[in-house]
Amino acid sequence: MKSIFIGASGLRAGWRLAMFLALSIPFGLGLDWFVTHVLHYQSSPGWNPRDFIVDGASTLFVAALAAWLMSKLEHRPFAEYGLTRLGAFGRQFWLGLLWGLVPSILIVVMIWGLGGATFHGLALHGRALFSSALFWGLAFLLLGFGEEFLYRGYAQFTLSTGMGFWPAAGLLSGVFGAVHYFGKPMESWRDGVSVALYGLFWCFTLRRTGSLWFAIGFHAMSDYADMVIFAEPNTGNQGQPLPGHLLDITYHGPDWLTGGPCGTEASALVFLILATLFLLFHRLYPPRIPPPTAGSNFRPGSGQILA
């Protein structure tokens, strides 16, 4: 029976991940009770930046607290889970923002060039434009933090020690795509697959940079550009653009081109964008040390940046 729980490196990865989840669930329920009953916070109908900020901050807090407790139990530095203090909001984060913005621009331009989008100018002006851009920016920054650390922080590191980096990345990215696909109405298979592939790409950036900072910047800006700047619809908002988007753009034409109510993540063009991202990142961020030998572990915060 001991071998079921204990491996060569101590408690097996699956049980450690189960402990992380077992901590996260009551922490999440407790925080939700505190916010709603003590702070008397009530969410509003429809999408709005305030609810996104609360949800993103809550997700990050719960995942980071559970991971911090696990780091104490496992006697590991918290930085090994990808959220390193070295480089925090540094060069890799800002490069991630740039990398997240450019593909969103390219796919909208491609759709426009194929007759699937029409630009009508700004949707907001003056103070309303500034306020919406600021608060939605904070909302999507916290969303990027929360989702990246939840899926590619502790969980990715821990499963990597048990099954290897890429099997863990494939499994968690599949879960990431499935949550988006089954958790929202009117979803298409293209959206679920592209979300999973974006998750796999962010795992790739973790592998090559050694931290989550690039992925956090990319994730936050990609969602912000799609939904706030370019007014794309989203099935989580009943297939409508979110309120307070910055540009006035209408999308028309077949769903394979525009993505329909799912937004451009469900456009067939997104797979060309994703293939280009993988290839370009591979060329610009080559492996910095040889691949690991059998039995070695990936340690994002240790400086061992692997292929």
TORKOL-4160 file (C-alpha; in steps of 0.2 Angstrom, whole numbers, padded with zeros to 4 digits, m for minus):
307
<pt num="1" X="0000" Y="0000" Z="0000"/>
<pt num="2" X="0014" Y="0012" Z="0004"/>
<pt num="3" X="0019" Y="0012" Z="m0015"/>
<pt num="4" X="0002" Y="0019" Z="m0019"/>
<pt num="5" X="0006" Y="0035" Z="m0009"/>
<pt num="6" X="0025" Y="0036" Z="m0009"/>
<pt num="7" X="0037" Y="0036" Z="m0023"/>
<pt num="8" X="0056" Y="0039" Z="m0025"/>
<pt num="9" X="0054" Y="0058" Z="m0021"/>
<pt num="10" X="0041" Y="0056" Z="m0007"/>
<pt num="11" X="0023" Y="0058" Z="m0008"/>
<pt num="12" X="0017" Y="0055" Z="m0026"/>
<pt num="13" X="0012" Y="0070" Z="m0037"/>
<pt num="14" X="m0006" Y="0065" Z="m0039"/>
<pt num="15" X="m0009" Y="0065" Z="m0020"/>
<pt num="16" X="0000" Y="0082" Z="m0018"/>
<pt num="17" X="m0011" Y="0089" Z="m0032"/>
<pt num="18" X="m0026" Y="0082" Z="m0023"/>
<pt num="19" X="m0020" Y="0090" Z="m0007"/>
<pt num="20" X="m0019" Y="0107" Z="m0016"/>
<pt num="21" X="m0037" Y="0105" Z="m0023"/>
<pt num="22" X="m0043" Y="0100" Z="m0006"/>
<pt num="23" X="m0036" Y="0116" Z="0002"/>
<pt num="24" X="m0042" Y="0127" Z="m0012"/>
<pt num="25" X="m0060" Y="0122" Z="m0011"/>
<pt num="26" X="m0063" Y="0127" Z="0007"/>
<pt num="27" X="m0053" Y="0142" Z="0005"/>
<pt num="28" X="m0063" Y="0147" Z="m0010"/>
<pt num="29" X="m0079" Y="0144" Z="m0001"/>
<pt num="30" X="m0073" Y="0153" Z="0014"/>
<pt num="31" X="m0068" Y="0168" Z="0004"/>
<pt num="32" X="m0084" Y="0169" Z="m0005"/>
<pt num="33" X="m0094" Y="0168" Z="0011"/>
<pt num="34" X="m0083" Y="0183" Z="0018"/>
<pt num="35" X="m0085" Y="0193" Z="0003"/>
<pt num="36" X="m0104" Y="0191" Z="0002"/>
<pt num="37" X="m0109" Y="0191" Z="0020"/>
<pt num="38" X="m0096" Y="0201" Z="0029"/>
<pt num="39" X="m0092" Y="0214" Z="0015"/>
<pt num="40" X="m0109" Y="0212" Z="0008"/>
<pt num="41" X="m0103" Y="0212" Z="m0010"/>
<pt num="42" X="m0116" Y="0206" Z="m0023"/>
<pt num="43" X="m0112" Y="0203" Z="m0041"/>
<pt num="44" X="m0122" Y="0212" Z="m0055"/>
<pt num="45" X="m0131" Y="0204" Z="m0069"/>
<pt num="46" X="m0120" Y="0204" Z="m0085"/>
<pt num="47" X="m0102" Y="0207" Z="m0087"/>
<pt num="48" X="m0094" Y="0221" Z="m0078"/>
<pt num="49" X="m0076" Y="0225" Z="m0073"/>
<pt num="50" X="m0080" Y="0226" Z="m0054"/>
<pt num="51" X="m0085" Y="0207" Z="m0054"/>
<pt num="52" X="m0070" Y="0202" Z="m0065"/>
<pt num="53" X="m0059" Y="0211" Z="m0053"/>
<pt num="54" X="m0066" Y="0202" Z="m0038"/>
<pt num="55" X="m0066" Y="0185" Z="m0046"/>
<pt num="56" X="m0049" Y="0187" Z="m0053"/>
<pt num="57" X="m0042" Y="0193" Z="m0036"/>
<pt num="58" X="m0051" Y="0179" Z="m0027"/>
<pt num="59" X="m0044" Y="0165" Z="m0039"/>
<pt num="60" X="m0027" Y="0171" Z="m0037"/>
<pt num="61" X="m0028" Y="0173" Z="m0018"/>
<pt num="62" X="m0035" Y="0156" Z="m0016"/>
<pt num="63" X="m0023" Y="0147" Z="m0028"/>
<pt num="64" X="m0008" Y="0156" Z="m0021"/>
<pt num="65" X="m0013" Y="0153" Z="m0003"/>
<pt num="66" X="m0015" Y="0134" Z="m0006"/>
<pt num="67" X="0001" Y="0133" Z="m0015"/>
<pt num="68" X="0011" Y="0143" Z="m0002"/>
<pt num="69" X="0004" Y="0130" Z="0011"/>
<pt num="70" X="0010" Y="0116" Z="0000"/>
<pt num="71" X="0027" Y="0124" Z="m0002"/>
<pt num="72" X="0029" Y="0124" Z="0017"/>
<pt num="73" X="0023" Y="0105" Z="0018"/>
<pt num="74" X="0035" Y="0101" Z="0003"/>
<pt num="75" X="0049" Y="0112" Z="0009"/>
<pt num="76" X="0051" Y="0120" Z="m0008"/>
<pt num="77" X="0053" Y="0138" Z="m0012"/>
<pt num="78" X="0037" Y="0146" Z="m0018"/>
<pt num="79" X="0046" Y="0153" Z="m0034"/>
<pt num="80" X="0047" Y="0135" Z="m0040"/>
<pt num="81" X="0028" Y="0136" Z="m0045"/>
<pt num="82" X="0032" Y="0149" Z="m0058"/>
<pt num="83" X="0028" Y="0165" Z="m0049"/>
<pt num="84" X="0045" Y="0172" Z="m0046"/>
<pt num="85" X="0049" Y="0188" Z="m0037"/>
<pt num="86" X="0065" Y="0189" Z="m0049"/>
<pt num="87" X="0058" Y="0198" Z="m0064"/>
<pt num="88" X="0041" Y="0202" Z="m0057"/>
<pt num="89" X="0033" Y="0214" Z="m0069"/>
<pt num="90" X="0050" Y="0215" Z="m0078"/>
<pt num="91" X="0055" Y="0213" Z="m0096"/>
<pt num="92" X="0046" Y="0196" Z="m0099"/>
<pt num="93" X="0030" Y="0203" Z="m0093"/>
<pt num="94" X="0030" Y="0217" Z="m0105"/>
<pt num="95" X="0036" Y="0207" Z="m0119"/>
<pt num="96" X="0021" Y="0195" Z="m0115"/>
<pt num="97" X="0009" Y="0210" Z="m0116"/>
<pt num="98" X="0016" Y="0214" Z="m0133"/>
<pt num="99" X="0015" Y="0196" Z="m0139"/>
<pt num="100" X="m0003" Y="0196" Z="m0133"/>
<pt num="101" X="m0008" Y="0212" Z="m0142"/>
<pt num="102" X="0000" Y="0208" Z="m0160"/>
<pt num="103" X="m0010" Y="0192" Z="m0163"/>
<pt num="104" X="m0026" Y="0200" Z="m0158"/>
<pt num="105" X="m0023" Y="0214" Z="m0170"/>
<pt num="106" X="m0018" Y="0203" Z="m0184"/>
<pt num="107" X="m0033" Y="0191" Z="m0184"/>
<pt num="108" X="m0045" Y="0206" Z="m0183"/>
<pt num="109" X="m0036" Y="0214" Z="m0198"/>
<pt num="110" X="m0037" Y="0197" Z="m0207"/>
<pt num="111" X="m0055" Y="0196" Z="m0204"/>
<pt num="112" X="m0058" Y="0214" Z="m0210"/>
<pt num="113" X="m0048" Y="0210" Z="m0226"/>
<pt num="114" X="m0059" Y="0195" Z="m0230"/>
<pt num="115" X="m0075" Y="0206" Z="m0227"/>
<pt num="116" X="m0080" Y="0200" Z="m0210"/>
<pt num="117" X="m0078" Y="0216" Z="m0200"/>
<pt num="118" X="m0082" Y="0234" Z="m0201"/>
<pt num="119" X="m0074" Y="0248" Z="m0191"/>
<pt num="120" X="m0085" Y="0263" Z="m0186"/>
<pt num="121" X="m0073" Y="0272" Z="m0175"/>
<pt num="122" X="m0073" Y="0274" Z="m0156"/>
<pt num="123" X="m0087" Y="0267" Z="m0145"/>
<pt num="124" X="m0083" Y="0279" Z="m0131"/>
<pt num="125" X="m0075" Y="0296" Z="m0129"/>
<pt num="126" X="m0067" Y="0306" Z="m0115"/>
<pt num="127" X="m0068" Y="0301" Z="m0097"/>
<pt num="128" X="m0079" Y="0286" Z="m0101"/>
<pt num="129" X="m0065" Y="0279" Z="m0113"/>
<pt num="130" X="m0051" Y="0282" Z="m0100"/>
<pt num="131" X="m0061" Y="0274" Z="m0086"/>
<pt num="132" X="m0067" Y="0259" Z="m0096"/>
<pt num="133" X="m0049" Y="0256" Z="m0102"/>
<pt num="134" X="m0042" Y="0257" Z="m0085"/>
<pt num="135" X="m0054" Y="0246" Z="m0075"/>
<pt num="136" X="m0056" Y="0233" Z="m0088"/>
<pt num="137" X="m0037" Y="0233" Z="m0089"/>
<pt num="138" X="m0036" Y="0229" Z="m0071"/>
<pt num="139" X="m0049" Y="0216" Z="m0073"/>
<pt num="140" X="m0040" Y="0206" Z="m0086"/>
<pt num="141" X="m0023" Y="0208" Z="m0078"/>
<pt num="142" X="m0031" Y="0199" Z="m0062"/>
<pt num="143" X="m0039" Y="0186" Z="m0074"/>
<pt num="144" X="m0023" Y="0183" Z="m0082"/>
<pt num="145" X="m0014" Y="0181" Z="m0065"/>
<pt num="146" X="m0028" Y="0170" Z="m0058"/>
<pt num="147" X="m0030" Y="0158" Z="m0072"/>
<pt num="148" X="m0011" Y="0156" Z="m0076"/>
<pt num="149" X="m0006" Y="0152" Z="m0058"/>
<pt num="150" X="m0021" Y="0140" Z="m0056"/>
<pt num="151" X="m0018" Y="0130" Z="m0072"/>
<pt num="152" X="0001" Y="0133" Z="m0075"/>
<pt num="153" X="0008" Y="0136" Z="m0057"/>
<pt num="154" X="0007" Y="0124" Z="m0044"/>
<pt num="155" X="m0003" Y="0111" Z="m0054"/>
<pt num="156" X="0009" Y="0111" Z="m0069"/>
<pt num="157" X="0025" Y="0110" Z="m0058"/>
<pt num="158" X="0018" Y="0096" Z="m0047"/>
<pt num="159" X="0011" Y="0085" Z="m0061"/>
<pt num="160" X="0028" Y="0088" Z="m0070"/>
<pt num="161" X="0037" Y="0079" Z="m0056"/>
<pt num="162" X="0026" Y="0064" Z="m0058"/>
<pt num="163" X="0023" Y="0062" Z="m0077"/>
<pt num="164" X="0035" Y="0074" Z="m0085"/>
<pt num="165" X="0032" Y="0092" Z="m0091"/>
<pt num="166" X="0024" Y="0089" Z="m0108"/>
<pt num="167" X="0011" Y="0076" Z="m0102"/>
<pt num="168" X="0006" Y="0087" Z="m0088"/>
<pt num="169" X="0005" Y="0102" Z="m0100"/>
<pt num="170" X="m0006" Y="0092" Z="m0112"/>
<pt num="171" X="m0017" Y="0086" Z="m0098"/>
<pt num="172" X="m0020" Y="0103" Z="m0089"/>
<pt num="173" X="m0022" Y="0112" Z="m0106"/>
<pt num="174" X="m0035" Y="0100" Z="m0111"/>
<pt num="175" X="m0044" Y="0103" Z="m0094"/>
<pt num="176" X="m0042" Y="0122" Z="m0097"/>
<pt num="177" X="m0050" Y="0120" Z="m0114"/>
<pt num="178" X="m0064" Y="0109" Z="m0108"/>
<pt num="179" X="m0068" Y="0121" Z="m0094"/>
<pt num="180" X="m0071" Y="0135" Z="m0106"/>
<pt num="181" X="m0080" Y="0124" Z="m0119"/>
<pt num="182" X="m0092" Y="0116" Z="m0106"/>
<pt num="183" X="m0094" Y="0130" Z="m0095"/>
<pt num="184" X="m0101" Y="0143" Z="m0107"/>
<pt num="185" X="m0116" Y="0142" Z="m0119"/>
<pt num="186" X="m0116" Y="0142" Z="m0138"/>
<pt num="187" X="m0098" Y="0136" Z="m0138"/>
<pt num="188" X="m0090" Y="0129" Z="m0154"/>
<pt num="189" X="m0077" Y="0115" Z="m0155"/>
<pt num="190" X="m0065" Y="0128" Z="m0163"/>
<pt num="191" X="m0066" Y="0138" Z="m0147"/>
<pt num="192" X="m0063" Y="0124" Z="m0135"/>
<pt num="193" X="m0048" Y="0118" Z="m0146"/>
<pt num="194" X="m0040" Y="0135" Z="m0148"/>
<pt num="195" X="m0041" Y="0139" Z="m0129"/>
<pt num="196" X="m0033" Y="0122" Z="m0125"/>
<pt num="197" X="m0019" Y="0126" Z="m0138"/>
<pt num="198" X="m0017" Y="0143" Z="m0131"/>
<pt num="199" X="m0015" Y="0135" Z="m0114"/>
<pt num="200" X="m0001" Y="0123" Z="m0122"/>
<pt num="201" X="0007" Y="0139" Z="m0129"/>
<pt num="202" X="0008" Y="0147" Z="m0112"/>
<pt num="203" X="0016" Y="0131" Z="m0105"/>
<pt num="204" X="0029" Y="0132" Z="m0119"/>
<pt num="205" X="0033" Y="0150" Z="m0113"/>
<pt num="206" X="0034" Y="0144" Z="m0095"/>
<pt num="207" X="0046" Y="0130" Z="m0101"/>
<pt num="208" X="0057" Y="0142" Z="m0111"/>
<pt num="209" X="0057" Y="0157" Z="m0099"/>
<pt num="210" X="0057" Y="0149" Z="m0083"/>
<pt num="211" X="0043" Y="0159" Z="m0075"/>
<pt num="212" X="0024" Y="0163" Z="m0078"/>
<pt num="213" X="0027" Y="0182" Z="m0081"/>
<pt num="214" X="0027" Y="0181" Z="m0100"/>
<pt num="215" X="0012" Y="0170" Z="m0100"/>
<pt num="216" X="0003" Y="0182" Z="m0088"/>
<pt num="217" X="0006" Y="0197" Z="m0099"/>
<pt num="218" X="0001" Y="0188" Z="m0114"/>
<pt num="219" X="m0015" Y="0180" Z="m0107"/>
<pt num="220" X="m0020" Y="0197" Z="m0099"/>
<pt num="221" X="m0017" Y="0207" Z="m0115"/>
<pt num="222" X="m0024" Y="0194" Z="m0127"/>
<pt num="223" X="m0041" Y="0194" Z="m0118"/>
<pt num="224" X="m0041" Y="0213" Z="m0116"/>
<pt num="225" X="m0037" Y="0216" Z="m0134"/>
<pt num="226" X="m0050" Y="0204" Z="m0140"/>
<pt num="227" X="m0065" Y="0209" Z="m0129"/>
<pt num="228" X="m0061" Y="0227" Z="m0124"/>
<pt num="229" X="m0051" Y="0235" Z="m0138"/>
<pt num="230" X="m0059" Y="0226" Z="m0153"/>
<pt num="231" X="m0077" Y="0223" Z="m0145"/>
<pt num="232" X="m0077" Y="0204" Z="m0149"/>
<pt num="233" X="m0093" Y="0195" Z="m0143"/>
<pt num="234" X="m0091" Y="0181" Z="m0130"/>
<pt num="235" X="m0103" Y="0167" Z="m0126"/>
<pt num="236" X="m0100" Y="0170" Z="m0108"/>
<pt num="237" X="m0109" Y="0186" Z="m0111"/>
<pt num="238" X="m0123" Y="0178" Z="m0121"/>
<pt num="239" X="m0114" Y="0181" Z="m0137"/>
<pt num="240" X="m0112" Y="0199" Z="m0135"/>
<pt num="241" X="m0098" Y="0211" Z="m0134"/>
<pt num="242" X="m0094" Y="0217" Z="m0116"/>
<pt num="243" X="m0100" Y="0234" Z="m0110"/>
<pt num="244" X="m0087" Y="0247" Z="m0111"/>
<pt num="245" X="m0078" Y="0241" Z="m0126"/>
<pt num="246" X="m0067" Y="0254" Z="m0134"/>
<pt num="247" X="m0069" Y="0252" Z="m0153"/>
<pt num="248" X="m0085" Y="0251" Z="m0162"/>
<pt num="249" X="m0083" Y="0236" Z="m0173"/>
<pt num="250" X="m0097" Y="0225" Z="m0181"/>
<pt num="251" X="m0093" Y="0207" Z="m0186"/>
<pt num="252" X="m0102" Y="0199" Z="m0200"/>
<pt num="253" X="m0100" Y="0184" Z="m0211"/>
<pt num="254" X="m0098" Y="0165" Z="m0208"/>
<pt num="255" X="m0094" Y="0159" Z="m0191"/>
<pt num="256" X="m0078" Y="0150" Z="m0197"/>
<pt num="257" X="m0072" Y="0167" Z="m0202"/>
<pt num="258" X="m0077" Y="0178" Z="m0187"/>
<pt num="259" X="m0079" Y="0165" Z="m0174"/>
<pt num="260" X="m0098" Y="0170" Z="m0172"/>
<pt num="261" X="m0104" Y="0173" Z="m0154"/>
<pt num="262" X="m0088" Y="0165" Z="m0147"/>
<pt num="263" X="m0076" Y="0179" Z="m0154"/>
<pt num="264" X="m0060" Y="0176" Z="m0164"/>
<pt num="265" X="m0054" Y="0162" Z="m0153"/>
<pt num="266" X="m0067" Y="0152" Z="m0163"/>
<pt num="267" X="m0061" Y="0158" Z="m0180"/>
<pt num="268" X="m0052" Y="0146" Z="m0191"/>
<pt num="269" X="m0039" Y="0159" Z="m0194"/>
<pt num="270" X="m0034" Y="0157" Z="m0175"/>
<pt num="271" X="m0025" Y="0140" Z="m0179"/>
<pt num="272" X="m0014" Y="0149" Z="m0192"/>
<pt num="273" X="m0010" Y="0162" Z="m0178"/>
<pt num="274" X="m0006" Y="0149" Z="m0165"/>
<pt num="275" X="0005" Y="0139" Z="m0177"/>
<pt num="276" X="0015" Y="0155" Z="m0180"/>
<pt num="277" X="0016" Y="0159" Z="m0162"/>
<pt num="278" X="0024" Y="0142" Z="m0158"/>
<pt num="279" X="0036" Y="0143" Z="m0172"/>
<pt num="280" X="0041" Y="0161" Z="m0169"/>
<pt num="281" X="0043" Y="0158" Z="m0150"/>
<pt num="282" X="0053" Y="0143" Z="m0153"/>
<pt num="283" X="0065" Y="0153" Z="m0164"/>
<pt num="284" X="0067" Y="0168" Z="m0153"/>
<pt num="285" X="0068" Y="0158" Z="m0136"/>
<pt num="286" X="0079" Y="0143" Z="m0139"/>
<pt num="287" X="0083" Y="0130" Z="m0125"/>
<pt num="288" X="0096" Y="0137" Z="m0114"/>
<pt num="289" X="0103" Y="0121" Z="m0107"/>
<pt num="290" X="0102" Y="0103" Z="m0114"/>
<pt num="291" X="0086" Y="0093" Z="m0111"/>
<pt num="292" X="0084" Y="0084" Z="m0095"/>
<pt num="293" X="0090" Y="0066" Z="m0092"/>
<pt num="294" X="0077" Y="0053" Z="m0087"/>
<pt num="295" X="0070" Y="0056" Z="m0070"/>
<pt num="296" X="0075" Y="0074" Z="m0068"/>
<pt num="297" X="0062" Y="0087" Z="m0064"/>
<pt num="298" X="0058" Y="0104" Z="m0071"/>
<pt num="299" X="0061" Y="0118" Z="m0059"/>
<pt num="300" X="0054" Y="0134" Z="m0065"/>
<pt num="301" X="0061" Y="0145" Z="m0051"/>
<pt num="302" X="0078" Y="0137" Z="m0050"/>
<pt num="303" X="0086" Y="0144" Z="m0066"/>
<pt num="304" X="0085" Y="0127" Z="m0075"/>
<pt num="305" X="0076" Y="0133" Z="m0091"/>
<pt num="306" X="0074" Y="0118" Z="m0102"/>
<pt num="307" X="0068" Y="0114" Z="m0120"/>
